[in-house]
C-alpha cells in the first residue's frame, strides 16, 4: 500500500513550480486529485503554502524526476526512508507477571497511604490494576482487606523507582495543597516571637544547666533531712 509524501500539498506546490511533470503524475505521487493540482498551477489553490522539496527530504531522487519528465506514463514512487521511525506503542494497562499479581493489592494500599496525592489513573499505570480495585482498597471493601499489608511497589518489582518518582512529581505539581498537608507544620509566628520564647533563646543552655543544678541540690537537701544521726537516735531512746 503506497503512502503519501510528507506534506502532500507543499510537495505538490514544489513539483508544479520546479519540474515539468504532468498534473496526473504529481497528483498520483501526492495523492491529490488532478484538478486540485491544476488549481495549484493556476494559483487558485494552496496560496501562501511554501513548496517542500521532496529531494531534500529524501522522498524522491533527482534522477527519478528527470526520468518521469521524459516519460509521462511513468509514476513516481516514494523512496524508502533512510531512518526508520519506531511506531508509537499503544497505551494500555501495564502487564503484570502472574507471580506478582497477588502483590498488587498490597502495593495499592502502600500507594494510597504513602502518596494520597496520586490519582487513580496514576496508580493504574504504576501497578496495572483497575479503578474498581483501587476504590475497594480505599474504602476497605476489598475481599482480602483484613490480610493486606502495605508494600512498596518498587520492592515488589511492579514498577521502577523512576516511574514512581515521575508520577509523584506530576501529582505534586497538579495538587500542591495535598502534598503540603502531609508536611510538618511550622509553629505560628506568635509562638516563636513571644517574650517567653525569646527569653529562653537568650538564656541558652546555661540557664537550663543552672536549673538542673538547683534541682540536684534540692534533692540532696531532702535526702540529708531524712537521714538521722546515731546521737539523735540514742537521745530519743532515753
Secondary structure, 3 states (H helix, E strand, C coil): CCCCCCCHHHHHHHHHHHCCCCHHHHHHHHCCCHHHHHHHHCCCCCCCCCCCCCCCCCCCCHHHHHHHHHCCCCCCCCCCCCCCCCCCCCCCCCCCCHHHHHHHHHHHHHHHHHCCCCCHHHHHHHHCCCHHHHHHHHCCCCCCHHHCCCCCHHHHCCCCHHHHHHHHHHHHHHCHHHHHHHCCCCCCHHHHCCHHHHHHHHHHHHHHHHHHHHHHHHHHHHHHHHCCCHHHHHHHHC
